[in-house]
Amino acid sequence: MWKTLRVLVALGLFALISTSAEAKLKIFACFPEWQALANELGGDAVEVFVAVGPLTNPDHVEVTPPLISAMREADLLVCTGANFEGEWLPGVLKRANNPKLRQGKPGLFFARDFVEGLKDSQDELSGNAEKKEEGDLHEHGNPHIQGDPYRMRAIAGQLGRRMIEIDPSEAKRYGGNTKAFIREFSALIKSLEAKAAPLRGTNIAAQAEHSVYLLKWLKINTVAVVEPTVGVPPGPADLARIIEQTPRDNIKFVIYAAYQNPRPSAFVSERAKIPLVELPFTVGGTEDSKTVGDFFCASVQRMLDALNGK
């Protein structure tokens, strides 16, 4: 009997140790770019839940029971911040009541705490400066920082340090992965900047200001915006204005984000006889943008193809 008991105790201890050794850092990511970055830095040591997929409008997150459950179990929350998630995140945090994700705890990670944002100026570009109350304009600046590789590189360094702080048992893995990511990503940035040189100074139209950081990095000029206000469909006058403007401002192509209905931009493309370009907007938005690096490669290549008439 005692021998059997000793065996059972030993088996129990082994199971406990094994479970502890296999426990992963649970991360709640608000958007696909943060999911992808956390996976690249964490590897097999992390388990990441993402609130929305790459083909969902990030301004409209549906709060579901699985989402609340993931928030309740998370060790680390990774979101954009600057009130971008303000319509849904505070309520979910309250309902989840996770002590690890309370104000002042290291479990709260907001990317905008570490990088500056750009002004959300869509109304000015679309000629509707009075319509601030409509659509999805962001009062704390354009939140789509995932389009700037330099900001993403800075955030990666900060996120790697935060993961080490929360889960020091995997410090070597997180530290090594973060250094490798920054090294390889830095080389990719330089390579893409050289490759994208023909795009510099190009005038384009955009369905909305979803890619302002990406375009600023590449020195591409957005001289027209199809939607009169973010999230507000354009009317006939808006479309006519863009079509008339195209030859005058030498607009080379019109872009839209993969999650958007392309009909307005497709109409402009057809009538103005300029290429229509689908950009991934975030990691996974298109088939060729599965990783953070792929996202930038795909974005550059798609616009180069349009410029070259492919």
C-alpha positions as CSV (number, residue, x, y, z in Angstrom):
1,M,0.0,0.0,0.0
2,W,2.7,2.5,1.0
3,K,4.7,1.6,-2.1
4,T,1.6,2.3,-4.3
5,L,1.1,5.6,-2.4
6,R,4.7,6.6,-3.0
7,V,4.3,5.9,-6.7
8,L,1.1,7.9,-6.9
9,V,2.7,10.8,-5.1
10,A,5.7,10.7,-7.5
11,L,3.5,10.6,-10.5
12,G,1.5,13.5,-9.1
13,L,4.7,15.6,-8.6
14,F,5.9,14.7,-12.1
15,A,2.7,15.8,-13.6
16,L,2.8,19.1,-11.6
17,I,6.3,19.8,-12.7
18,S,5.6,18.9,-16.3
19,T,2.5,21.2,-16.3
20,S,4.5,24.0,-14.8
21,A,7.3,23.5,-17.3
22,E,4.8,23.6,-20.2
23,A,2.8,26.6,-19.0
24,K,2.9,29.4,-21.5
25,L,2.7,33.1,-21.1
26,K,-0.9,34.0,-22.1
27,I,-1.1,37.1,-24.1
28,F,-4.3,39.0,-25.1
29,A,-3.6,41.0,-28.3
30,C,-6.1,43.6,-29.5
31,F,-5.0,43.4,-33.2
32,P,-3.2,41.1,-35.5
33,E,0.0,43.2,-35.6
34,W,0.4,42.8,-31.9
35,Q,-0.4,39.1,-32.1
36,A,2.2,38.6,-34.8
37,L,4.9,40.6,-32.9
38,A,4.2,38.7,-29.6
39,N,4.5,35.4,-31.4
40,E,7.8,36.4,-33.1
41,L,9.3,37.4,-29.7
42,G,7.8,34.7,-27.6
43,G,7.9,31.7,-29.9
44,D,6.7,28.5,-28.3
45,A,6.7,30.0,-24.8
46,V,3.6,32.1,-25.5
47,E,-0.1,31.6,-26.3
48,V,-1.7,34.5,-28.0
49,F,-5.4,35.4,-28.3
50,V,-6.3,38.1,-30.8
51,A,-9.5,40.2,-30.4
52,V,-10.1,40.7,-34.2
53,G,-8.9,39.2,-37.4
54,P,-7.0,41.0,-40.2
55,L,-10.1,41.5,-42.3
56,T,-12.2,43.1,-39.6
57,N,-12.5,46.9,-39.2
58,P,-10.4,47.6,-36.1
59,D,-12.7,50.4,-35.1
60,H,-15.5,47.9,-34.5
61,V,-14.5,45.1,-32.1
62,E,-17.3,42.7,-31.1
63,V,-17.1,41.7,-27.5
64,T,-17.8,38.0,-27.2
65,P,-17.7,35.5,-24.3
66,P,-14.5,33.9,-25.6
67,L,-12.9,37.4,-25.7
68,I,-13.8,38.1,-22.1
69,S,-12.6,34.7,-21.1
70,A,-9.2,35.2,-22.8
71,M,-8.9,38.6,-21.0
72,R,-9.7,36.9,-17.7
73,E,-6.9,34.4,-18.2
74,A,-4.2,36.6,-19.7
75,D,-0.9,37.4,-18.1
76,L,-0.2,40.3,-20.6
77,L,-2.4,42.6,-22.7
78,V,-0.8,44.1,-25.8
79,C,-2.9,46.9,-27.4
80,T,-2.4,50.1,-29.4
81,G,-3.5,52.5,-26.6
82,A,-4.1,56.3,-26.9
83,N,-7.8,55.5,-26.5
84,F,-8.0,53.6,-29.8
85,E,-9.7,50.7,-28.0
86,G,-11.6,53.1,-25.7
87,E,-15.1,52.0,-26.9
88,W,-14.7,48.4,-25.8
89,L,-11.5,47.7,-23.8
90,P,-12.3,49.4,-20.5
91,G,-15.6,47.5,-20.2
92,V,-14.0,44.2,-21.0
93,L,-11.2,44.8,-18.4
94,K,-13.8,45.6,-15.8
95,R,-15.8,42.4,-16.6
96,A,-12.8,40.2,-16.7
97,N,-11.5,41.6,-13.4
98,N,-8.0,40.2,-14.0
99,P,-5.7,41.4,-11.2
100,K,-2.7,41.1,-13.6
101,L,-4.3,43.7,-15.9
102,R,-5.0,46.5,-13.5
103,Q,-3.8,50.0,-13.8
104,G,-0.1,50.3,-13.0
105,K,0.6,46.5,-13.4
106,P,3.2,45.3,-15.9
107,G,0.5,43.2,-17.6
108,L,-0.8,46.3,-19.4
109,F,1.2,47.1,-22.5
110,F,0.1,49.9,-24.8
111,A,2.3,50.5,-27.8
112,R,1.5,54.2,-28.1
113,D,3.1,54.7,-24.7
114,F,6.4,54.2,-26.5
115,V,6.0,56.0,-29.8
116,E,4.5,59.3,-31.0
117,G,1.4,59.3,-33.2
118,L,0.6,61.2,-36.3
119,K,-2.4,63.6,-36.7
120,D,-5.6,62.1,-38.1
121,S,-6.1,64.6,-41.0
122,Q,-8.5,62.8,-43.3
123,D,-11.2,65.5,-43.2
124,E,-8.7,68.1,-44.4
125,L,-7.6,65.9,-47.3
126,S,-11.1,65.1,-48.3
127,G,-12.3,68.7,-48.2
128,N,-14.7,68.1,-45.2
129,A,-13.0,69.9,-42.3
130,E,-16.3,70.5,-40.6
131,K,-17.4,66.9,-40.3
132,K,-15.4,65.8,-37.3
133,E,-18.4,64.4,-35.5
134,E,-19.1,61.7,-38.1
135,G,-17.3,58.4,-38.9
136,D,-14.3,57.0,-37.1
137,L,-11.9,60.0,-36.8
138,H,-9.5,59.5,-33.9
139,E,-9.1,62.4,-31.5
140,H,-5.7,61.2,-30.2
141,G,-4.2,60.9,-33.6
142,N,-4.0,58.2,-36.3
143,P,-3.7,54.9,-34.4
144,H,-2.4,52.7,-37.2
145,I,1.2,52.8,-36.1
146,Q,1.8,49.2,-37.5
147,G,2.5,50.8,-40.9
148,D,5.8,52.4,-39.7
149,P,8.7,49.9,-39.4
150,Y,10.7,52.2,-37.2
151,R,7.9,52.5,-34.7
152,M,7.3,48.7,-34.8
153,R,11.0,48.1,-34.2
154,A,11.0,50.4,-31.1
155,I,7.8,48.7,-29.8
156,A,9.4,45.2,-30.3
157,G,12.3,46.2,-28.0
158,Q,9.9,47.4,-25.3
159,L,7.6,44.4,-25.6
160,G,10.5,42.0,-25.3
161,R,11.6,43.7,-22.1
162,R,8.0,43.6,-20.7
163,M,7.7,39.8,-21.5
164,I,11.0,39.2,-19.6
165,E,9.7,41.2,-16.7
166,I,6.5,39.2,-16.5
167,D,8.0,35.8,-17.3
168,P,11.7,35.8,-16.2
169,S,11.9,32.0,-16.5
170,E,11.9,32.5,-20.3
171,A,14.2,35.6,-20.2
172,K,16.8,33.9,-22.4
173,R,14.3,33.0,-25.1
174,Y,12.6,36.4,-25.1
175,G,15.8,38.3,-25.1
176,G,17.4,36.2,-27.9
177,N,14.3,36.4,-30.0
178,T,13.9,40.1,-29.5
179,K,17.6,40.8,-30.5
180,A,17.3,38.5,-33.5
181,F,14.0,40.2,-34.6
182,I,15.5,43.7,-34.3
183,R,18.6,42.7,-36.2
184,E,16.9,41.0,-39.1
185,F,14.1,43.6,-39.2
186,S,16.6,46.5,-39.3
187,A,18.2,44.9,-42.4
188,L,14.9,44.4,-44.0
189,I,13.9,48.1,-43.5
190,K,17.1,49.2,-45.3
191,S,16.5,46.7,-48.1
192,L,12.9,47.8,-48.6
193,E,13.8,51.5,-48.5
194,A,16.2,50.9,-51.4
195,K,13.7,48.8,-53.3
196,A,10.9,51.4,-52.8
197,A,13.0,54.3,-54.1
198,P,10.9,54.7,-57.3
199,L,7.8,55.3,-55.1
200,R,9.2,58.4,-53.4
201,G,7.3,61.5,-54.3
202,T,4.5,59.6,-56.0
203,N,1.0,61.1,-55.7
204,I,-1.8,58.6,-54.9
205,A,-5.4,58.5,-53.7
206,A,-6.5,56.4,-50.7
207,Q,-9.9,55.2,-49.8
208,A,-9.2,56.3,-46.2
209,E,-6.2,57.3,-44.1
210,H,-5.6,53.7,-43.0
211,S,-1.9,53.6,-44.2
212,V,-0.7,57.1,-43.3
213,Y,2.4,55.7,-41.4
214,L,3.3,53.4,-44.2
215,L,3.0,56.1,-46.8
216,K,4.9,58.6,-44.8
217,W,7.8,56.2,-44.3
218,L,8.0,55.6,-48.1
219,K,7.6,59.3,-48.8
220,I,4.4,58.7,-50.9
221,N,2.0,61.7,-51.1
222,T,-1.7,61.1,-50.4
223,V,-3.2,64.0,-52.3
224,A,-6.8,62.7,-52.3
225,V,-9.0,60.6,-50.0
226,V,-12.1,58.9,-51.4
227,E,-14.2,58.7,-48.2
228,P,-15.3,62.2,-47.1
229,T,-14.9,61.2,-43.5
230,V,-13.5,57.9,-42.1
231,G,-16.2,55.2,-42.3
232,V,-18.6,57.5,-44.3
233,P,-19.3,56.2,-47.8
234,P,-18.5,58.7,-50.6
235,G,-21.3,60.3,-52.6
236,P,-21.3,61.0,-56.3
237,A,-19.8,64.4,-55.8
238,D,-16.9,62.9,-53.7
239,L,-16.1,60.4,-56.4
240,A,-16.4,63.0,-59.2
241,R,-13.9,65.2,-57.3
242,I,-11.3,62.5,-57.1
243,I,-11.7,61.5,-60.8
244,E,-11.3,65.1,-61.9
245,Q,-8.3,65.6,-59.6
246,T,-6.5,62.5,-60.9
247,P,-4.9,63.9,-64.1
248,R,-4.4,67.4,-62.6
249,D,-2.3,66.0,-59.7
250,N,-0.8,63.1,-61.6
251,I,-2.3,60.5,-59.2
252,K,-0.7,57.1,-60.1
253,F,-3.0,54.7,-58.3
254,V,-5.6,54.4,-55.6
255,I,-5.2,52.2,-52.5
256,Y,-7.7,50.5,-50.1
257,A,-7.2,48.3,-47.0
258,A,-8.0,44.6,-47.3
259,Y,-10.8,44.9,-44.7
260,Q,-12.6,47.6,-46.6
261,N,-15.3,47.3,-49.3
262,P,-13.3,48.3,-52.4
263,R,-16.3,49.5,-54.4
264,P,-15.6,53.3,-54.1
265,S,-11.9,53.0,-54.9
266,A,-12.7,50.5,-57.7
267,F,-15.1,53.1,-59.3
268,V,-12.4,55.7,-59.1
269,S,-9.8,53.3,-60.6
270,E,-12.1,52.4,-63.5
271,R,-13.2,55.9,-64.4
272,A,-9.8,57.6,-63.8
273,K,-8.0,54.7,-65.5
274,I,-5.4,54.2,-62.7
275,P,-4.5,51.0,-60.9
276,L,-6.4,49.8,-57.9
277,V,-4.1,48.5,-55.1
278,E,-5.2,46.3,-52.2
279,L,-2.9,46.8,-49.2
280,P,-2.9,44.3,-46.3
281,F,-3.2,47.1,-43.7
282,T,-2.1,44.7,-41.0
283,V,-0.3,41.3,-40.7
284,G,-2.4,38.6,-42.4
285,G,-4.6,41.1,-44.3
286,T,-3.4,39.4,-47.6
287,E,-2.0,36.0,-48.4
288,D,1.5,37.5,-48.8
289,S,1.6,39.2,-45.4
290,K,1.7,36.4,-42.8
291,T,4.5,37.9,-40.6
292,V,5.5,41.4,-39.6
293,G,8.3,41.4,-42.2
294,D,6.0,40.0,-44.9
295,F,3.5,42.7,-44.2
296,F,6.0,45.4,-45.2
297,C,7.4,43.4,-48.1
298,A,3.9,42.9,-49.5
299,S,2.9,46.5,-49.1
300,V,5.9,47.8,-50.9
301,Q,5.7,45.2,-53.7
302,R,2.0,45.8,-54.4
303,M,2.5,49.5,-54.8
304,L,5.6,49.0,-57.0
305,D,3.7,46.7,-59.2
306,A,0.9,49.4,-59.6
307,L,3.5,52.1,-60.4
308,N,5.0,49.8,-63.0
309,G,1.7,48.9,-64.5
310,K,1.7,45.3,-63.5
